[in-house]
Amino acid sequence: MLVQYFATFIFWAAVIVLALFSTRTYFALLLVLFIPLSALAPPAALQAGGTSFSVLGRSFVVVLIAATVLSLLRNWSHLPHGRPLYSLGAFLAWLALKSIDTISISESLSSLLPYLLVASVFLLTAVVVRKGNERYVFTCIACSALLPLLVGLLQFMMYYGWIPSVEFLKGSISTGHIGGYSYASIGSYFTHRNVFAHFLALNVLLFVMASSEELVDPRIRLPMVLMSILMVFFIVLIAARGAIIVLMLGTCFIVLRRLRLSVVLFVVGTMLALYLFSDLIAFSLFRMTSAESQWGYRNDIWRVGLAHISLRGIGLGEIIQGKVIPTGMGYLEAHNDYLKYLIETGVIGVLLFIAFLFDVLGLSYQTWRSREKRPAVRAQAALLLVTWMGFAVAMIAENLQFLHYLILPFTILGAFCGANETQDDSHS
């Protein structure tokens, strides 16, 4: 046991030293390795504003926050400012106040730590971009999906018997049945198939746009497009209606923006792959149109939740403790992030969150339409717009405040803020 603690201490010390002396390398390892690994400390997914996680997972996240903050302090002159940093700061400050309303310090930390890590990574991404590493940053962001994607796909392949089961990775995979169709529901890395599906959908949009807009290293563009086709296949296999809608809207935006060769390859390849598995399309259409799988239980949850709205809220993370939604209903989540914030952080909290969303979407739209910005910045603005619109739509019917889901939209936001302010600085 002492050897394990000593090895853990040495590893954490090495992480902090790396953050202090090599910002680029630390940033890459943080996205590609450290944050994905933190999810493998059971219970796996770290849900911002709710799910408590193990001492190992919590201490790992604390070390990552400390290392990232030290790296930010070392690069103080490159920190971003202005929109949307102020609106995000106001929202996080209110979340910090509401986390104090929880039962214990442990629950308070579990609720707030993922938000703090996401915010610090957002700032670090902007710093690395402002130091002249745009393509490097987007390549790291693209690669950050590899480990989560691998774990999620392995879980489904184990479920379907395509590969032997490995207990450590298997998680809680179960079968659902609707209208004669069956589907897989996982409960390990992403806790739920819908969270996994939305994670895939945002990564598809990222991969296709980043490759078509030449935001990533040229050597990984084709693999990214091919991986996008595979991810669409698994989204349809999961039959998650919200993720399919987000993906369809995002793809329409990409096609209308610029029809590059990589976009054509993605669209044609996806249509061919789905044609070969037409029964999956039938299942997804059934899920989206059948009365048997409509909003039933969500309506019940929302009716119960709406009765607990107040100005200041009941406290961050409190909705999953069974205090709002009776445990007898079988569901402890609001299945709507806006309602979750409305109940837990009150009218003030949800207004601050919506103000931040409008700030992000408004700034990205203005930059995308501006002729004064250089093409790379406008391309990043378009990517930011499509991913955050997908994020905002997905939150209507799901709870997506998970660390390993939030990292993607917030790193894209950080990259955009860094690139946008770099151009503004060069003009001043």
Secondary structure, 3 states (H helix, E strand, C coil): CHHHHHHHHHHHHHHHHHHHHCHHHHHHHHHHHHHHHHCCCCCCCCECCCCCCCHHHHHHHHHHHHHHHHHHHHCHHHCCCCCCHHHHHHHHHHHHHHHCCCCCHHHHHHHHHHHHHHHHHHHHHHHHHHCCCHHHHHHHHHHCCHHHHHHHHHHHHHHCCCCCCCHHHHCCCEEEEECCEEEEECCCCCCCHHHHHHHHHHHHHHHHHHHHCCCCCHHHHHHHHHHHHHHHHHHHHHCCHHHHHHHHHHHHHHHHHCCCHHHHHHHHHHHHHHHHCHHHHHHHHHHHHCHHHCCHHHHHHHHHHHCCCCCCCCCCCHHHHCCCCCHHHCCCCCCCHHHHHHHHHHHHHHHHHHHHHHHHHHHHHHHHHCCCCCHHHHHHHHHHHHHHHHHHHHCCCCCCCEHHHHHHHHHHHHHHHHHHHHHHHHHC
